[in-house]
Amino acid sequence: AEWTAACKKWVDMVIAAPWNPRKALLDISAMAEHAKHLLATDEADAIEKSKINAQYWPKTGHEQLVRHTLLDGQWVRGGSTVHAYFDFGRVVGYDGGKPSTNHRAEITQATPPQMHGHPRISKD
């Protein structure tokens, strides 16, 4: 419980900091396995599967998108998770059957912190 509270306090300080200490947090974080966003084999498959779970554009380097979004995106706290949003200006995947240039990455307080992400149509 103390560790979780300390992590939460540190992440809150990271969010509020005028400088960018995010890289240090990402360096100690691990990619979480969320295969449900990596199921598409082609564009038509991504469109269809995204009606259930958002899908990355086939063959997109999703880990690089997650890291970029967490480093440069807008951070918002969501309970014990930080959500980061970034618009890549190009299609990174599909959400609800629609192409998305927006990406949401998440970093969850755990030991080590876990990160993952997925295309999003909106910030919710």
Z-matrix of the N, CA and C atoms (Angstrom, degrees):
N
C 1 1.454
C 2 1.530 1 110.25
N 3 1.353 2 116.97 1 -40.43
C 4 1.456 3 119.62 2 178.92
C 5 1.525 4 110.77 3 -64.47
N 6 1.347 5 115.86 4 -41.45
C 7 1.466 6 120.27 5 -179.90
C 8 1.524 7 110.33 6 -62.64
N 9 1.328 8 117.23 7 -44.34
C 10 1.459 9 121.38 8 179.50
C 11 1.516 10 110.35 9 -61.75
N 12 1.327 11 117.13 10 -42.76
C 13 1.466 12 120.86 11 179.06
C 14 1.526 13 110.70 12 -64.30
N 15 1.338 14 116.80 13 -40.83
C 16 1.460 15 120.55 14 178.69
C 17 1.524 16 110.83 15 -64.92
N 18 1.345 17 117.24 16 -41.63
C 19 1.466 18 121.50 17 177.47
C 20 1.522 19 110.62 18 -61.33
N 21 1.333 20 116.34 19 -44.79
C 22 1.461 21 120.90 20 -179.83
C 23 1.525 22 110.38 21 -60.74
N 24 1.324 23 116.57 22 -44.33
C 25 1.467 24 120.79 23 179.89
C 26 1.527 25 110.03 24 -62.29
N 27 1.338 26 117.24 25 -43.67
C 28 1.452 27 120.90 26 -179.10
C 29 1.530 28 111.09 27 -65.05
N 30 1.335 29 116.96 28 -43.92
C 31 1.462 30 120.38 29 179.71
C 32 1.529 31 109.94 30 -63.42
N 33 1.334 32 117.38 31 -39.68
C 34 1.461 33 119.94 32 176.74
C 35 1.523 34 111.06 33 -61.05
N 36 1.341 35 117.25 34 -39.15
C 37 1.460 36 121.09 35 177.40
C 38 1.526 37 110.36 36 -66.26
N 39 1.345 38 117.28 37 -38.41
C 40 1.465 39 121.36 38 178.54
C 41 1.521 40 110.15 39 -62.34
N 42 1.331 41 116.24 40 -44.00
C 43 1.463 42 120.43 41 179.84
C 44 1.528 43 110.57 42 -60.40
N 45 1.322 44 116.80 43 -41.28
C 46 1.461 45 121.61 44 -174.65
C 47 1.532 46 113.46 45 -84.08
N 48 1.314 47 118.38 46 -14.20
C 49 1.464 48 121.51 47 -173.74
C 50 1.520 49 111.94 48 -65.74
N 51 1.359 50 117.15 49 138.20
C 52 1.462 51 119.80 50 176.54
C 53 1.529 52 111.66 51 -76.36
N 54 1.315 53 119.74 52 -16.56
C 55 1.457 54 124.46 53 175.88
C 56 1.521 55 108.05 54 -101.75
N 57 1.316 56 117.86 55 173.00
C 58 1.462 57 120.51 56 -172.39
C 59 1.533 58 112.19 57 -109.20
N 60 1.338 59 117.71 58 88.19
C 61 1.461 60 121.31 59 177.03
C 62 1.536 61 112.20 60 -88.31
N 63 1.303 62 116.69 61 11.36
C 64 1.468 63 120.23 62 -173.96
C 65 1.525 64 113.03 63 -63.52
N 66 1.331 65 116.60 64 -34.42
C 67 1.464 66 119.28 65 -177.24
C 68 1.527 67 111.02 66 -59.07
N 69 1.315 68 117.73 67 -39.34
C 70 1.471 69 120.96 68 178.37
C 71 1.522 70 110.72 69 -60.43
N 72 1.319 71 116.85 70 -40.22
C 73 1.462 72 120.67 71 178.02
C 74 1.521 73 110.90 72 -66.06
N 75 1.327 74 117.02 73 -42.55
C 76 1.467 75 119.75 74 179.59
C 77 1.523 76 111.87 75 -67.01
N 78 1.330 77 116.63 76 -32.08
C 79 1.462 78 120.10 77 179.86
C 80 1.524 79 112.53 78 -63.68
N 81 1.330 80 117.50 79 -27.55
C 82 1.471 81 119.74 80 179.57
C 83 1.526 82 112.06 81 -100.69
N 84 1.329 83 116.56 82 4.06
C 85 1.464 84 121.13 83 -177.80
C 86 1.522 85 111.68 84 -95.79
N 87 1.313 86 115.31 85 155.96
C 88 1.466 87 121.87 86 178.15
C 89 1.526 88 109.30 87 -116.53
N 90 1.338 89 116.02 88 147.65
C 91 1.466 90 120.02 89 174.47
C 92 1.519 91 108.53 90 -72.72
N 93 1.318 92 116.18 91 127.40
C 94 1.462 93 121.48 92 174.96
C 95 1.523 94 108.24 93 -81.41
N 96 1.293 95 116.47 94 150.60
C 97 1.465 96 121.41 95 178.10
C 98 1.520 97 109.28 96 -88.65
N 99 1.306 98 116.83 97 107.35
C 100 1.460 99 122.54 98 175.25
C 101 1.527 100 107.17 99 -124.92
N 102 1.310 101 116.16 100 71.71
C 103 1.463 102 122.39 101 -175.17
C 104 1.523 103 112.80 102 -61.39
N 105 1.333 104 117.81 103 -20.27
C 106 1.469 105 119.56 104 -177.31
C 107 1.525 106 112.44 105 -60.60
N 108 1.347 107 118.19 106 -20.75
C 109 1.463 108 121.43 107 179.32
C 110 1.529 109 112.37 108 -94.44
N 111 1.330 110 116.81 109 1.70
C 112 1.464 111 121.61 110 -174.83
C 113 1.525 112 112.54 111 -121.36
N 114 1.325 113 117.66 112 24.84
C 115 1.465 114 121.63 113 -172.54
C 116 1.522 115 114.44 114 -86.30
N 117 1.320 116 118.01 115 -20.39
C 118 1.469 117 120.86 116 -173.43
C 119 1.522 118 111.85 117 -70.23
N 120 1.328 119 115.09 118 140.24
C 121 1.468 120 121.23 119 178.64
C 122 1.527 121 112.28 120 -105.92
N 123 1.330 122 116.64 121 -20.57
C 124 1.464 123 121.32 122 176.10
C 125 1.524 124 107.97 123 -154.44
N 126 1.317 125 116.66 124 178.92
C 127 1.462 126 120.50 125 -175.05
C 128 1.527 127 112.86 126 -61.26
N 129 1.317 128 117.53 127 -46.35
C 130 1.472 129 120.62 128 -179.90
C 131 1.523 130 110.90 129 -61.41
N 132 1.318 131 116.31 130 -40.20
C 133 1.459 132 121.30 131 177.95
C 134 1.532 133 110.49 132 -65.17
N 135 1.342 134 117.21 133 -40.23
C 136 1.463 135 121.31 134 178.82
C 137 1.530 136 110.58 135 -63.40
N 138 1.317 137 116.67 136 -42.52
C 139 1.465 138 120.87 137 179.04
C 140 1.523 139 110.03 138 -60.70
N 141 1.327 140 116.85 139 -48.58
C 142 1.467 141 120.72 140 -177.87
C 143 1.529 142 112.30 141 -66.56
N 144 1.324 143 117.09 142 -48.05
C 145 1.468 144 120.58 143 -177.86
C 146 1.529 145 112.16 144 -66.73
N 147 1.342 146 117.03 145 -27.25
C 148 1.468 147 120.01 146 -178.28
C 149 1.521 148 112.30 147 -69.56
N 150 1.325 149 117.31 148 -11.57
C 151 1.465 150 120.24 149 176.77
C 152 1.523 151 110.46 150 -71.22
N 153 1.327 152 117.02 151 -18.44
C 154 1.472 153 122.45 152 176.59
C 155 1.527 154 110.01 153 -104.52
N 156 1.331 155 117.45 154 -53.67
C 157 1.465 156 123.58 155 177.05
C 158 1.522 157 108.54 156 -135.73
N 159 1.325 158 117.31 157 133.22
C 160 1.460 159 120.95 158 178.46
C 161 1.521 160 109.51 159 -49.05
N 162 1.324 161 115.66 160 143.27
C 163 1.469 162 121.35 161 -177.76
C 164 1.518 163 110.60 162 -125.19
N 165 1.324 164 115.18 163 137.46
C 166 1.455 165 119.29 164 172.26
C 167 1.518 166 109.10 165 -69.99
N 168 1.342 167 114.59 166 151.91
C 169 1.450 168 120.51 167 171.68
C 170 1.520 169 106.02 168 -57.12
N 171 1.324 170 118.52 169 132.53
C 172 1.469 171 118.98 170 -178.63
C 173 1.537 172 111.73 171 -51.95
N 174 1.296 173 114.87 172 134.76
C 175 1.475 174 124.43 173 178.24
C 176 1.522 175 113.61 174 70.59
N 177 1.331 176 119.03 175 15.28
C 178 1.455 177 121.71 176 174.72
C 179 1.518 178 108.14 177 -76.45
N 180 1.310 179 117.80 178 139.74
C 181 1.460 180 121.76 179 176.95
C 182 1.515 181 109.89 180 -75.89
N 183 1.328 182 116.03 181 84.30
C 184 1.460 183 120.21 182 -172.79
C 185 1.528 184 112.89 183 -62.88
N 186 1.323 185 119.02 184 -35.02
C 187 1.469 186 119.34 185 -179.69
C 188 1.529 187 110.74 186 -63.98
N 189 1.323 188 117.32 187 -39.38
C 190 1.460 189 120.14 188 178.02
C 191 1.533 190 110.68 189 -65.88
N 192 1.333 191 117.35 190 -37.29
C 193 1.460 192 120.50 191 176.77
C 194 1.526 193 110.53 192 -63.37
N 195 1.330 194 116.26 193 -43.27
C 196 1.470 195 120.81 194 179.75
C 197 1.521 196 109.61 195 -61.14
N 198 1.318 197 116.94 196 -49.93
C 199 1.473 198 120.59 197 -178.45
C 200 1.532 199 111.27 198 -61.87
N 201 1.326 200 117.17 199 -43.20
C 202 1.467 201 120.63 200 179.98
C 203 1.530 202 110.23 201 -63.13
N 204 1.319 203 116.72 202 -44.51
C 205 1.464 204 120.62 203 -179.42
C 206 1.521 205 110.89 204 -62.98
N 207 1.335 206 117.27 205 -42.17
C 208 1.468 207 120.06 206 179.53
C 209 1.528 208 111.71 207 -69.22
N 210 1.316 209 117.57 208 -32.67
C 211 1.468 210 120.01 209 179.22
C 212 1.525 211 112.25 210 -76.16
N 213 1.326 212 117.14 211 -41.49
C 214 1.463 213 120.48 212 -169.46
C 215 1.528 214 115.36 213 -116.89
N 216 1.317 215 117.26 214 -4.72
C 217 1.456 216 119.61 215 -176.72
C 218 1.518 217 113.66 216 -84.11
N 219 1.322 218 114.82 217 176.12
C 220 1.460 219 122.46 218 176.88
C 221 1.527 220 108.39 219 -83.46
N 222 1.325 221 117.15 220 123.36
C 223 1.472 222 121.91 221 -177.71
C 224 1.518 223 110.98 222 -93.71
N 225 1.341 224 115.09 223 139.85
C 226 1.454 225 123.06 224 176.23
C 227 1.520 226 107.15 225 -140.17
N 228 1.336 227 117.36 226 133.17
C 229 1.461 228 120.20 227 177.72
C 230 1.521 229 109.48 228 -77.19
N 231 1.340 230 116.15 229 137.82
C 232 1.458 231 123.10 230 174.51
C 233 1.518 232 108.45 231 -132.67
N 234 1.336 233 118.35 232 78.38
C 235 1.464 234 121.23 233 -175.86
C 236 1.517 235 110.15 234 70.80
N 237 1.332 236 116.73 235 -125.28
C 238 1.465 237 120.63 236 -179.98
C 239 1.529 238 111.60 237 -89.61
N 240 1.326 239 116.55 238 10.46
C 241 1.457 240 122.21 239 -179.03
C 242 1.522 241 109.68 240 -121.13
N 243 1.314 242 116.06 241 143.99
C 244 1.456 243 120.90 242 171.66
C 245 1.517 244 107.14 243 -103.66
N 246 1.320 245 116.49 244 129.50
C 247 1.453 246 122.39 245 176.53
C 248 1.526 247 107.08 246 -103.62
N 249 1.306 248 116.32 247 135.46
C 250 1.461 249 121.32 248 175.84
C 251 1.525 250 107.76 249 -122.46
N 252 1.323 251 115.63 250 141.13
C 253 1.467 252 121.48 251 -177.92
C 254 1.518 253 109.83 252 -123.00
N 255 1.338 254 115.06 253 139.75
C 256 1.465 255 119.99 254 178.66
C 257 1.522 256 108.32 255 -150.35
N 258 1.336 257 116.01 256 136.13
C 259 1.463 258 121.54 257 175.65
C 260 1.524 259 107.61 258 -100.84
N 261 1.333 260 116.80 259 114.55
C 262 1.456 261 121.90 260 -177.02
C 263 1.526 262 113.54 261 -80.27
N 264 1.346 263 117.30 262 -13.52
C 265 1.458 264 119.07 263 179.81
C 266 1.521 265 113.58 264 75.07
N 267 1.298 266 116.73 265 6.88
C 268 1.472 267 123.24 266 175.47
C 269 1.521 268 106.48 267 -146.61
N 270 1.288 269 116.96 268 156.39
C 271 1.466 270 120.52 269 -178.20
C 272 1.527 271 109.76 270 -66.43
N 273 1.327 272 115.70 271 124.93
C 274 1.473 273 121.48 272 176.52
C 275 1.526 274 111.47 273 -109.44
N 276 1.327 275 115.44 274 -9.67
C 277 1.458 276 119.36 275 -179.92
C 278 1.511 277 110.88 276 168.66
N 279 1.324 278 114.45 277 -161.32
C 280 1.463 279 121.34 278 -177.09
C 281 1.517 280 110.09 279 -132.51
N 282 1.327 281 114.74 280 145.70
C 283 1.459 282 122.00 281 177.63
C 284 1.521 283 107.06 282 -139.85
N 285 1.308 284 116.76 283 122.40
C 286 1.459 285 120.33 284 -179.10
C 287 1.514 286 113.43 285 63.58
N 288 1.322 287 116.58 286 28.61
C 289 1.456 288 121.15 287 179.45
C 290 1.517 289 114.35 288 82.89
N 291 1.341 290 117.67 289 1.60
C 292 1.461 291 121.90 290 -177.84
C 293 1.527 292 110.34 291 -114.00
N 294 1.341 293 117.03 292 145.73
C 295 1.457 294 119.19 293 177.53
C 296 1.527 295 110.56 294 -66.81
N 297 1.329 296 115.72 295 144.14
C 298 1.452 297 120.42 296 -178.65
C 299 1.523 298 111.24 297 -130.11
N 300 1.327 299 115.10 298 132.53
C 301 1.460 300 121.15 299 171.60
C 302 1.529 301 109.59 300 -96.73
N 303 1.325 302 115.74 301 -13.40
C 304 1.462 303 121.91 302 -179.42
C 305 1.522 304 110.40 303 -85.39
N 306 1.321 305 114.28 304 146.73
C 307 1.456 306 120.26 305 -179.75
C 308 1.523 307 108.35 306 -133.63
N 309 1.310 308 115.87 307 139.77
C 310 1.460 309 121.28 308 174.16
C 311 1.514 310 107.84 309 -117.54
N 312 1.318 311 116.37 310 125.91
C 313 1.455 312 121.66 311 174.08
C 314 1.517 313 107.36 312 -114.44
N 315 1.315 314 115.32 313 151.33
C 316 1.456 315 120.46 314 -178.81
C 317 1.513 316 109.26 315 -132.25
N 318 1.326 317 115.17 316 145.07
C 319 1.455 318 120.47 317 172.40
C 320 1.520 319 106.37 318 -128.94
N 321 1.317 320 115.60 319 122.92
C 322 1.457 321 122.85 320 -174.45
C 323 1.511 322 109.75 321 -105.38
N 324 1.313 323 115.64 322 138.71
C 325 1.458 324 120.51 323 177.54
C 326 1.513 325 108.98 324 -68.81
N 327 1.291 326 115.11 325 116.59
C 328 1.464 327 123.31 326 178.39
C 329 1.521 328 105.38 327 -159.23
N 330 1.298 329 116.54 328 179.95
C 331 1.461 330 120.56 329 176.66
C 332 1.509 331 108.52 330 -121.64
N 333 1.319 332 120.92 331 101.46
C 334 1.464 333 126.25 332 -2.65
C 335 1.524 334 110.86 333 -78.24
N 336 1.342 335 117.98 334 166.35
C 337 1.467 336 119.45 335 175.79
C 338 1.527 337 110.01 336 -56.55
N 339 1.327 338 116.06 337 144.71
C 340 1.462 339 122.42 338 -178.07
C 341 1.519 340 109.51 339 -111.82
N 342 1.337 341 116.60 340 136.96
C 343 1.458 342 120.23 341 178.51
C 344 1.524 343 110.90 342 -126.20
N 345 1.299 344 114.65 343 147.35
C 346 1.460 345 121.32 344 173.69
C 347 1.525 346 107.86 345 -159.67
N 348 1.312 347 117.31 346 176.16
C 349 1.451 348 119.74 347 179.90
C 350 1.510 349 111.63 348 -162.68
N 351 1.322 350 114.55 349 178.07
C 352 1.460 351 121.46 350 178.09
C 353 1.515 352 110.35 351 -168.46
N 354 1.339 353 117.23 352 156.08
C 355 1.460 354 120.76 353 176.22
C 356 1.534 355 109.92 354 -63.47
N 357 1.335 356 116.52 355 146.15
C 358 1.452 357 121.63 356 178.00
C 359 1.521 358 109.42 357 -138.25
N 360 1.315 359 115.87 358 143.95
C 361 1.455 360 120.35 359 174.31
C 362 1.525 361 109.68 360 -79.04
N 363 1.330 362 117.14 361 -37.87
C 364 1.458 363 120.74 362 -178.39
C 365 1.529 364 110.31 363 -138.82
N 366 1.317 365 115.49 364 170.60
C 367 1.471 366 121.82 365 177.87
C 368 1.513 367 109.55 366 -87.23
N 369 1.322 368 116.11 367 90.61
C 370 1.472 369 119.36 368 175.63
C 371 1.495 370 109.83 369 -143.18
